[in-house]
């Protein structure tokens, strides 16, 4: 960690009660930020965020697929901390493992609602405040699946490709201001999202990684926190690879 790197800054981390989001939230607080954790399950967050100082973290139940819920979460964050400088869109679901012809239509819609609409809702809500202050950092969490596509995961792959496209578009829109919008594309990490897919699919994803292991959430959080920092003052609309060698473009 870098002491005081985020002193005086306020971050929103969606999906911040567990997994990648929880690790990012813990690190941001450890480096001086105040953090609003938005999650559907804030009643049982991971210990790494549950044990953070109460004056540094605000837990709010937010359904990112619903704009009104996001707006309420934003209002709560501003009431508690006064502003939002950083947005990390980490909330996401995998959906079922299925061939496209057999993919349940309802499940397809749910994946897009959380992963794509959720990213849109959060950016739509938070960006105006960043524009007014001429400062902001947005990091969207996509996936290697958004670059390459994974078989039997068409909904997830499509949703993460859309997140990459949203990032590129918004990054260009805001490029004239000190607002950086970037996306990270991790390979699989050992988080609760693996509970949503089959063992065979997990084995397939592991076999595709040249490093021969899954990403560690701390490795992902380290990259995200640099992307969130004032040091990242030039790059925007970019895709940061974190795939263990699977894709390097």
MARROKE-982966 format. One line per 3 residues: their letters; for each residue x, y, z of N, C-alpha, C. Coordinates in Angstrom, 3 decimals, decimal comma. Each point is the difference from the previous one (the first is absolute). Example, Ala and Ser with C-alpha at 12.3 -4.5 7.8 and 13.67 -1.06 7.14 Angstrom:
<atoms>
as = 13,190/-5,690/7,800/-0,890/1,190/0,000/0,900/1,200/0,000; -0,350/1,050/-0,720/0,820/1,190/0,060/-0,770/1,090/0,730 .
</atoms>
This chain:
<atoms>
xxx = 0,828/-1,195/0,000/-0,828/1,195/0,000/0,871/1,257/0,000; -0,569/1,101/-0,492/0,691/1,281/-0,025/-0,727/0,941/0,961; 0,582/0,288/1,150/-0,694/0,821/0,996/-0,452/1,339/-0,562 .
xxx = -1,252/0,350/0,305/-0,567/1,323/-0,306/-0,147/0,287/-1,492; 0,127/-0,999/-0,848/-0,132/0,252/-1,442/-1,389/0,557/-0,334; -1,017/-0,416/0,755/-1,365/0,435/-0,276/-0,556/0,883/1,114 .
xxx = 0,882/0,653/0,726/-0,423/0,889/1,084/-0,937/1,078/-0,547; -1,146/0,176/0,653/-0,955/1,018/-0,401/-0,912/-0,396/-1,145; 0,137/-1,226/-0,506/-0,818/-0,446/-1,117/-1,072/-0,975/0,461 .
xxx = -1,071/-0,070/-0,766/-1,135/-0,869/0,296/-0,229/-0,925/-1,185; -0,142/-1,276/0,292/-0,201/-0,996/-1,049/-1,315/-0,741/0,203; -0,610/-0,381/-1,091/-1,106/-0,953/-0,005/0,518/-1,280/-0,626 .
xxx = -0,218/-1,118/0,686/0,382/-1,310/-0,536/-1,250/-0,865/-0,050; -0,452/-0,323/-1,203/-1,164/-0,868/-0,118/0,454/-1,465/0,123; -0,882/-0,822/0,535/0,401/-1,380/0,277/1,101/-0,053/1,030 .
xxx = 0,025/1,003/0,892/1,126/0,161/0,915/-0,070/-0,795/1,274; -1,011/-0,851/0,149/-0,117/-0,784/1,234/0,801/-1,285/-0,050; 0,445/-0,403/-1,182/0,768/-1,245/-0,104/0,861/0,023/-1,255 .
xxx = 0,904/-0,959/-0,083/0,797/-0,196/-1,199/0,897/1,163/-0,358; 0,091/0,279/-1,301/0,868/1,065/-0,489/-0,394/1,332/0,616; -1,291/0,283/0,029/-0,463/1,275/0,534/0,391/0,219/1,438 .
xxx = -0,125/-1,044/0,828/0,375/0,117/1,406/1,484/0,272/0,159; 0,805/-0,640/-0,809/1,448/0,205/0,065/0,371/1,412/-0,422; -0,662/0,511/-1,031/0,239/1,373/-0,433/-0,415/0,976/1,094 .
xxx = -1,170/-0,218/0,585/-0,479/0,894/1,061/0,958/0,017/1,180; 0,475/-1,164/0,400/0,948/-0,090/1,113/1,266/0,785/-0,310; 0,495/-0,147/-1,210/1,245/0,683/-0,356/-0,196/1,513/-0,087 .
xxx = -1,117/0,431/-0,568/-0,261/1,435/-0,095/-0,066/0,637/1,385; -0,688/-0,643/0,919/-0,060/0,523/1,370/1,384/0,010/0,626; 0,762/-1,063/-0,229/1,351/-0,084/0,540/0,922/1,079/-0,527 .
xxx = -0,341/0,550/-1,179/0,809/1,065/-0,593/-0,644/1,373/0,176; -0,993/0,087/0,897/-0,503/1,309/0,408/-1,361/0,414/-0,482; -0,653/-0,801/-0,856/-1,290/0,398/-0,555/-1,148/-0,308/0,959 .
xxx = -1,108/0,693/-0,212/-1,284/-0,395/0,542/-0,695/-0,804/-1,093; -0,688/-1,064/0,373/-0,563/-0,899/-1,006/-1,462/-0,298/0,287; -0,825/0,170/-1,028/-1,384/-0,456/0,049/-0,073/-1,342/-0,718 .
xxx = -0,365/-1,039/0,738/-0,126/-1,346/-0,552/-1,453/-0,210/-0,420; -0,206/-0,219/-1,289/-1,333/-0,289/-0,518/-0,064/-1,476/-0,353; -0,972/-0,689/0,574/-0,110/-1,436/-0,238/-1,418/-0,439/0,306 .
xxx = -0,394/-1,108/-0,569/-1,313/-0,569/0,316/0,002/-0,715/1,346; 1,193/-0,378/0,479/0,098/-0,794/1,233/0,935/0,695/0,979; -0,420/1,137/0,525/0,841/0,736/0,945/-0,178/-0,500/1,428 .
xxx = -0,903/-0,963/0,204/-0,216/-0,531/1,349/1,103/-0,954/0,424; 0,730/-0,565/-0,971/1,052/-0,967/0,331/1,232/0,232/-0,858; 0,637/1,168/0,136/1,199/0,265/-0,801/1,184/-0,823/0,483 .
xxx = 0,979/-0,165/-0,876/1,236/-0,669/0,390/0,654/0,756/1,155; 0,732/-0,741/0,807/0,629/0,590/1,189/0,911/1,159/-0,370; 0,643/-0,083/-1,162/0,970/1,038/-0,383/-0,667/1,368/-0,140 .
xxx = -1,313/0,035/-0,326/-0,696/1,285/-0,045/-0,869/0,222/1,231; -0,514/-1,086/0,559/-0,840/0,132/1,191/0,774/0,606/1,164; 1,298/-0,261/0,057/0,831/0,461/1,114/0,660/1,360/-0,245 .
xxx = -0,323/0,659/-1,108/0,571/1,320/-0,258/-0,602/1,036/0,946; 0,722/1,081/0,288/-0,511/1,023/0,922/-1,351/0,544/-0,471; -0,944/0,105/0,905/-1,357/0,394/-0,361/-0,077/1,412/-0,568 .
xxx = 0,969/0,855/0,334/-0,026/1,358/-0,539/0,586/0,080/-1,402; 0,512/-1,132/-0,499/0,635/-0,007/-1,317/-0,795/-0,774/-1,043; -1,025/-0,719/0,407/-0,744/-0,828/-0,944/-1,496/0,109/0,270 .
xxx = -0,766/0,049/-1,067/-1,461/0,051/0,070/-0,548/-1,150/-0,821; -0,754/-0,884/0,630/-0,611/-1,127/-0,701/-1,426/0,374/-0,399; -0,310/-0,132/-1,277/-1,332/0,321/-0,505/-0,469/-1,117/-0,922 .
xxx = -1,212/-0,484/0,251/-0,551/-1,018/-0,888/-0,440/0,676/-1,291; 0,654/-0,356/-1,083/-0,283/0,591/-1,304/-0,140/-1,110/-1,033; -1,071/0,061/-0,769/-0,189/-0,880/-1,148/0,377/0,806/-1,231 .
xxx = 1,187/-0,255/-0,553/0,493/0,840/-1,090/-0,848/-0,132/-1,258; -0,798/-1,045/-0,096/-0,856/-0,156/-1,179/-1,189/0,950/0,027; -0,217/0,673/1,128/-1,109/0,945/0,154/0,560/1,409/0,193 .
xxx = -0,310/0,904/-0,914/0,538/1,358/0,067/-0,388/0,698/1,295; -1,234/-0,170/0,448/-0,447/0,665/1,225/0,808/-0,452/1,206; 0,373/-1,278/0,036/0,809/-0,522/1,094/1,397/0,610/-0,016 .
xxx = 0,566/0,142/-1,191/1,320/0,633/-0,148/-0,055/1,457/0,435; -1,044/0,701/-0,410/-0,127/1,409/0,378/-0,136/0,157/1,505; -0,713/-0,921/0,646/-0,128/0,051/1,459/1,336/-0,273/0,675 .
xxx = 0,769/-0,939/-0,542/1,327/-0,279/0,540/0,931/1,179/-0,140; -0,096/0,684/-1,131/0,834/1,177/-0,229/-0,359/1,119/0,972; -1,293/0,196/0,217/-0,442/1,022/0,949/0,514/-0,301/1,400 .
xxx = -0,022/-1,280/0,382/0,500/-0,392/1,325/1,498/0,238/0,115; 0,745/-0,314/-1,056/1,452/0,202/0,016/0,340/1,475/0,119; -0,714/0,847/-0,749/0,263/1,442/0,048/-0,406/0,592/1,340 .
xxx = -1,092/-0,512/0,582/-0,425/0,493/1,311/1,026/-0,343/1,071; 0,616/-1,169/-0,130/0,977/-0,449/1,001/1,370/0,622/-0,213; 0,446/0,051/-1,269/1,388/0,389/-0,287/0,134/1,279/-0,837 .
xxx = -1,094/0,500/-0,553/0,029/1,284/-0,679/0,204/-0,020/-1,500; 0,554/-1,085/-0,550/0,310/-0,042/-1,433/0,386/-1,429/-0,360; 0,231/-0,227/-1,283/0,570/-1,266/-0,476/1,065/0,328/-1,040 .
xxx = 1,241/-0,375/0,285/1,122/0,235/-0,911/0,311/-1,215/-0,870; -0,299/-1,189/0,535/0,422/-1,259/-0,624/-1,197/-0,939/-0,085; -0,154/-0,653/-1,129/-1,027/-1,034/-0,168/0,656/-1,261/-0,523 .
xxx = -0,175/-1,090/0,724/0,470/-1,310/-0,450/-1,227/-0,883/-0,208; -0,287/-0,307/-1,247/-1,148/-0,843/-0,335/0,431/-1,461/0,000; -0,160/-0,639/1,170/0,444/-1,381/0,155/-1,154/-0,988/0,106 .
xxx = -1,215/0,499/0,204/-1,156/-0,898/0,130/-0,228/-0,744/-1,308; -0,262/-1,292/0,089/-0,260/-0,779/-1,207/-0,442/-1,402/0,326; -0,665/-0,628/-0,955/-0,406/-1,394/0,140/0,443/-0,767/-1,237 .
xxx = 0,173/-1,309/0,161/0,481/-0,834/-1,102/-1,131/-0,540/-0,855; -1,120/-0,311/0,616/-1,065/-0,669/-0,727/0,298/-1,482/-0,164; -0,953/-0,768/-0,508/0,194/-1,448/-0,142/0,993/-0,356/-1,105 .
xxx = 0,545/-1,208/0,089/0,842/-0,553/-1,052/-0,897/-0,759/-0,961; -0,084/0,474/-1,237/-0,937/-0,608/-0,948/0,379/0,382/-1,413; -0,296/-0,881/-0,953/0,145/0,381/-1,400/-0,995/1,110/-0,311 .
xxx = 0,307/0,798/-1,020/-0,872/1,124/-0,324/-1,432/-0,435/-0,362; -0,205/-1,063/-0,826/-1,382/-0,375/-0,321/-0,826/-0,392/1,226; 0,671/-0,509/1,020/-0,715/-0,432/1,207/0,033/1,033/1,119 .
xxx = 0,591/1,162/-0,266/0,171/0,978/1,068/-1,361/0,565/0,405; -0,321/-0,014/1,302/-1,305/0,506/0,450/-0,117/1,497/-0,271; -1,065/0,403/-0,621/-0,196/1,400/-0,367/-0,014/0,892/1,241 .
xxx = -0,659/-0,444/1,057/-0,067/0,800/1,223/1,393/0,198/0,595; 0,813/-1,058/-0,019/1,354/0,099/0,544/0,854/0,937/-0,845; -0,158/-0,052/-1,324/0,720/0,931/-0,877/-0,305/1,444/0,396 .
xxx = -1,267/0,298/0,185/-0,389/1,351/0,362/0,555/0,430/1,340; 0,043/-0,915/0,946/0,522/0,339/1,329/1,485/0,321/-0,058; 0,766/-0,775/-0,762/1,441/0,260/-0,128/0,231/1,382/-0,604 .
xxx = -0,747/0,326/-1,049/0,174/1,318/-0,620/-0,448/1,113/0,953; -1,068/-0,252/0,745/-0,526/1,017/0,920/1,015/0,368/1,068; 0,687/-0,998/0,556/0,978/0,260/1,056/1,315/0,509/-0,582 .
xxx = 0,542/-0,724/-0,976/1,349/0,296/-0,473/0,069/1,221/-0,914; -0,955/0,143/-0,897/0,025/1,109/-0,966/-0,801/1,188/0,527; -1,295/-0,233/0,278/-0,824/1,103/0,492/0,535/0,542/1,314 .
xxx = 0,509/-0,887/0,855/0,554/0,440/1,278/1,168/0,952/-0,182; 0,890/-0,319/-0,920/1,131/0,888/-0,295/-0,497/1,343/-0,532; -0,974/-0,062/-0,902/-0,587/1,226/-0,550/-0,661/0,843/1,087 .
xxx = -0,809/-0,633/0,853/-0,702/0,740/1,051/0,979/0,705/0,937; 1,046/-0,708/0,391/0,951/0,579/0,959/0,776/1,160/-0,631; 0,457/-0,181/-1,235/0,720/1,086/-0,672/-0,922/1,193/-0,225 .
xxx = -1,216/-0,260/-0,455/-0,963/1,069/-0,257/-0,245/0,837/1,249; -0,038/-0,660/1,151/-0,315/0,680/1,255/1,192/0,755/0,560; 1,186/-0,562/-0,109/1,178/0,562/0,666/0,730/1,042/-0,855 .
xxx = -0,017/-0,166/-1,315/0,807/0,860/-0,877/-0,323/1,493/0,115; -1,255/0,424/0,092/-0,255/1,447/0,070/0,755/0,709/1,128; 0,090/-0,624/1,164/0,754/0,596/1,099/1,479/0,093/-0,306 .
xxx = 0,535/-1,015/-0,672/1,405/0,036/-0,401/0,246/1,133/-0,985; -0,921/0,180/-0,938/0,138/1,081/-0,980/0,004/1,353/0,704; -0,884/0,161/0,977/-0,096/1,293/0,682/1,266/0,340/0,769 .
xxx = 0,745/-1,031/0,443/1,234/0,229/0,758/1,246/-0,169/-0,864; -0,198/-0,352/-1,266/1,106/-0,232/-0,928/0,995/-1,024/0,549; -0,524/-1,034/0,631/0,878/-1,088/0,456/-0,830/-1,258/0,198 .
xxx = 0,588/-1,122/-0,404/-0,634/-1,280/0,264/0,815/-1,148/-0,555; -0,197/-1,157/0,598/0,610/-1,226/-0,487/-1,074/-1,087/0,010; -0,213/-0,616/-1,149/-0,960/-1,090/-0,116/0,740/-1,233/-0,494 .
xxx = -0,180/-1,107/0,699/0,572/-1,274/-0,428/-1,144/-1,005/-0,118; -0,199/-0,502/-1,191/-1,001/-1,038/-0,236/0,689/-1,364/-0,022; -0,592/-0,953/0,665/0,578/-1,348/0,050/-0,709/-0,857/-1,045 .
xxx = 0,716/-0,333/-1,067/-0,535/-0,874/-1,042/0,587/-1,398/0,203; 0,468/-0,612/-1,051/0,527/-1,365/0,078/0,710/-0,323/-1,301; 0,915/-0,961/0,075/0,615/-0,506/-1,209/-1,061/-0,537/-0,957 .
xxx = -1,135/-0,444/0,554/-1,102/-0,503/-0,832/-0,543/1,080/-0,916; 0,116/1,265/0,422/-0,460/1,096/-0,836/0,889/0,242/-1,197; 1,246/-0,457/0,055/0,924/0,105/-1,129/-0,114/-1,215/-0,917 .
xxx = 0,008/-1,195/0,604/0,143/-1,225/-0,777/-1,287/-0,793/-0,147; -0,937/0,190/0,945/-1,187/-0,843/0,014/0,311/-1,366/0,576; -0,850/-0,466/0,884/0,126/-1,356/0,539/-1,169/-0,838/-0,486 .
xxx = 0,253/-1,218/-0,470/-1,110/-0,847/-0,436/-0,918/-0,320/1,175; -1,270/-0,128/-0,290/-1,024/-0,303/1,009/-0,149/1,128/1,017; 0,424/1,194/-0,375/-0,142/1,179/0,868/-0,278/1,224/-0,869 .
xxx = -0,942/-0,132/-0,921/-0,245/1,077/-0,953/-0,517/1,260/0,683; -0,859/-0,144/0,995/-0,560/1,179/0,670/1,087/0,761/0,751; 0,822/-0,719/0,742/1,074/0,633/0,762/1,022/0,635/-0,938 .
xxx = 0,398/-0,729/-1,034/0,983/0,532/-0,952/-0,518/1,258/-0,676; -1,256/-0,030/-0,425/-0,592/1,164/-0,656/-0,078/1,186/0,949; -0,369/-0,272/1,241/-0,140/1,100/0,962/1,343/0,665/0,281 .
xxx = 1,052/-0,792/0,092/1,305/0,577/0,305/0,601/0,703/-1,216; -0,329/-0,460/-1,197/0,399/0,740/-1,204/-0,692/1,361/-0,017; -1,257/0,036/0,432/-0,728/1,265/0,070/0,618/0,946/1,025 .
xxx = 0,456/-0,532/1,118/0,653/0,827/1,015/1,270/0,627/-0,569; 0,750/-0,769/-0,778/1,195/0,554/-0,649/-0,389/1,135/-0,945; -1,061/-0,186/-0,772/-0,425/1,022/-0,951/-0,507/1,259/0,707 .
xxx = -0,748/-0,175/1,085/-0,457/1,147/0,790/1,198/0,809/0,480; 1,010/-0,702/0,483/1,210/0,663/0,513/0,677/0,824/-1,075; 0,155/-0,578/-1,185/0,670/0,712/-1,090/-0,783/1,246/-0,409 .
xxx = -1,315/-0,138/-0,056/-0,834/1,134/-0,380/0,040/1,107/1,049; -0,216/-0,366/1,272/-0,033/1,007/1,061/1,372/0,634/0,202; 1,049/-0,793/-0,154/1,346/0,549/0,122/0,251/1,115/-0,999 .
xxx = -0,481/-0,180/-1,240/0,149/1,042/-1,018/-0,876/1,209/0,316; -1,206/-0,236/0,513/-0,892/1,107/0,343/0,616/0,929/1,042; 0,738/-0,577/0,942/0,508/0,767/1,137/1,486/0,329/-0,104 .
xxx = 0,600/-0,270/-1,148/1,452/0,113/-0,136/0,517/1,423/0,175; -0,834/1,007/-0,239/0,456/1,384/0,121/0,085/0,457/1,456; -0,485/-0,834/0,925/0,047/0,334/1,414/0,893/-0,993/0,740 .
xxx = 0,291/0,307/1,250/0,846/-0,888/0,796/-0,841/-1,136/0,574; -0,632/-0,735/-0,914/-0,822/-1,153/0,365/0,469/-1,167/-0,854; 0,516/-1,028/0,636/0,499/-1,176/-0,713/-1,005/-1,138/0,136 .
xxx = -0,327/-0,624/-1,122/-0,935/-1,126/-0,029/0,706/-1,168/-0,667; 0,287/-1,037/0,757/0,722/-1,142/-0,531/-0,651/-1,302/0,462; 0,410/-1,085/-0,617/-0,595/-1,297/0,301/1,105/-1,033/0,183 .
xxx = -0,212/-0,905/0,918/0,943/-1,095/0,236/-0,661/-1,302/-0,426; 0,804/-0,885/-0,623/-0,551/-1,258/-0,520/0,719/-1,190/0,630; -0,381/-0,363/1,233/0,690/-1,094/0,678/-0,350/-1,364/-0,595 .
xxx = 0,934/-0,912/0,121/-0,343/-1,402/-0,128/-0,755/-0,403/1,268; -0,400/-1,230/0,076/-0,790/-0,466/1,134/0,766/0,134/1,308; -0,701/0,472/1,019/0,539/0,036/1,357/-0,893/-0,869/0,880 .
xxx = 0,555/-0,458/1,108/-0,773/-0,851/0,914/-0,902/0,875/0,875; -1,184/0,289/-0,529/-0,999/0,764/0,736/-1,320/-0,761/-0,040; -1,028/0,571/0,618/-1,293/-0,672/0,073/-0,663/-0,168/-1,352 .
xxx = 0,451/0,739/-1,011/-0,611/-0,131/-1,316/0,210/-1,402/-0,566; 1,051/-0,697/0,467/0,242/-1,372/-0,452/-1,082/-0,955/0,468; -0,738/0,391/1,038/-1,101/-0,841/0,473/-1,116/-0,087/-1,027 .
xxx = 0,005/0,910/-0,982/-1,078/0,059/-0,983/0,275/-0,835/-1,248; 1,201/-0,578/-0,101/0,342/-0,747/-1,204/0,428/-1,415/0,363; 0,059/-0,858/-1,011/0,289/-1,418/0,235/1,487/-0,254/0,219 .
xxx = 0,348/-1,113/0,684/1,417/-0,355/0,172/0,729/-0,165/-1,331; -0,703/-0,523/-0,996/0,618/-0,190/-1,307/0,362/1,346/-0,637; -0,862/0,977/0,199/0,268/1,328/-0,559/1,158/0,664/0,725 .
xxx = 0,091/-0,198/1,304/1,128/0,534/0,774/1,310/-0,599/-0,499; -0,002/-1,316/-0,228/1,199/-0,672/-0,499/0,393/0,528/-1,376; -0,997/0,268/-0,841/0,271/0,554/-1,334/0,686/1,357/0,116 .
xxx = -0,518/0,854/0,861/0,564/1,340/0,145/1,416/-0,041/0,548; 0,266/-0,900/0,936/1,343/-0,124/0,552/0,985/-0,473/-1,064; -0,439/-0,924/-0,830/0,877/-0,552/-1,038/0,396/1,046/-1,036 .
xxx = -0,764/1,067/-0,126/0,284/1,038/-0,987/1,030/1,028/0,490; 0,357/-0,037/1,280/0,890/1,018/0,567/1,442/-0,496/-0,040; 0,891/0,612/-0,782/1,383/-0,471/-0,095/0,728/-0,047/1,338 .
xxx = -0,314/0,878/0,931/0,659/-0,046/1,306/-0,408/-1,220/0,817; -1,050/-0,668/-0,407/-0,385/-1,251/0,646/-0,684/0,158/1,338; -0,537/1,176/0,276/-0,725/0,220/1,257/-1,009/1,112/-0,204 .
xxx = -0,939/0,088/0,937/-0,959/1,092/-0,033/0,634/1,280/0,543; -0,584/1,133/-0,349/0,467/1,275/0,534/-0,343/0,091/1,482; 0,851/0,667/0,754/-0,285/0,283/1,401/-0,738/1,334/0,088 .
xxx = -0,982/0,074/0,888/-0,771/1,243/0,102/0,887/1,176/0,394; 1,056/-0,242/0,763/0,903/1,091/0,374/0,759/0,532/-1,213; 0,311/-0,873/-0,946/0,667/0,444/-1,225/-0,925/0,901/-0,813 .
xxx = -1,254/-0,392/-0,068/-0,975/0,804/-0,739/-0,214/1,342/0,692; -0,129/-0,033/1,327/-0,217/1,240/0,761/1,164/0,962/-0,148; 1,212/-0,526/-0,065/1,175/0,849/-0,154/-0,063/0,789/-1,301 .
xxx = -0,348/-0,675/-1,092/-0,101/0,691/-1,279/-1,145/1,005/0,013; -1,145/-0,400/0,537/-1,154/0,888/0,028/0,305/1,262/0,790; 0,677/-0,146/1,127/0,282/1,175/0,829/0,944/0,974/-0,707 .
xxx = 0,939/-0,503/-0,758/0,813/0,940/-0,788/-0,871/0,703/-1,033; -0,893/-0,730/-0,653/-0,892/0,591/-0,990/-0,907/1,060/0,626; -0,297/-0,164/1,298/-0,842/0,952/0,734/0,754/1,232/0,468 .
xxx = 1,311/-0,022/-0,082/0,809/1,035/0,642/0,242/1,196/-0,906; 0,439/1,104/0,621/0,357/1,206/-0,755/1,196/-0,242/-0,909; 0,819/-1,016/0,320/1,140/-0,344/-0,853/-0,449/-0,371/-1,405 .
xxx = -1,170/-0,591/-0,110/-0,537/-0,375/-1,311/-0,657/1,227/-0,622; 0,818/0,923/-0,427/-0,479/1,307/-0,433/-0,098/0,165/-1,514; 0,441/-0,992/-0,768/0,003/0,133/-1,461/-0,833/-1,075/-0,684 .
xxx = 0,141/-1,234/0,441/-0,677/-1,103/-0,671/-1,494/-0,002/0,306; -0,819/-0,060/-1,034/-1,451/-0,102/0,167/-0,583/-0,768/-1,179; -1,126/-0,641/0,218/-0,621/-0,813/-1,036/0,803/-1,234/-0,335 .
xxx = 0,838/-0,439/0,935/0,934/-1,098/-0,276/-0,420/-1,289/0,686; 0,496/-1,104/-0,552/-0,250/-1,330/0,549/1,292/-0,513/0,617; -0,037/-0,269/1,294/1,171/-0,502/0,721/-0,117/-1,517/0,145 .
xxx = 0,923/-0,706/-0,641/-0,023/-1,463/0,023/0,494/-0,543/1,335; -0,663/-1,030/0,494/0,426/-0,674/1,228/-0,371/-1,471/-0,119; 0,499/-0,606/-1,088/-0,489/-1,342/-0,358/1,059/-1,083/0,151 .
xxx = 1,126/0,303/0,625/1,012/-1,033/0,182/0,606/-0,485/-1,301; -0,038/0,854/-1,023/0,590/-0,361/-1,298/-0,985/-0,509/-1,010; -1,276/-0,180/0,396/-0,991/-0,521/-0,961/-0,224/0,972/-1,143 .
xxx = -0,139/1,266/0,301/-0,125/1,026/-1,036/0,832/1,196/0,417; 0,788/0,526/-0,901/0,900/1,089/0,356/-0,191/1,209/-0,897; -1,160/0,132/-0,618/-0,273/1,145/-0,867/-1,083/0,863/0,633 .
</atoms>
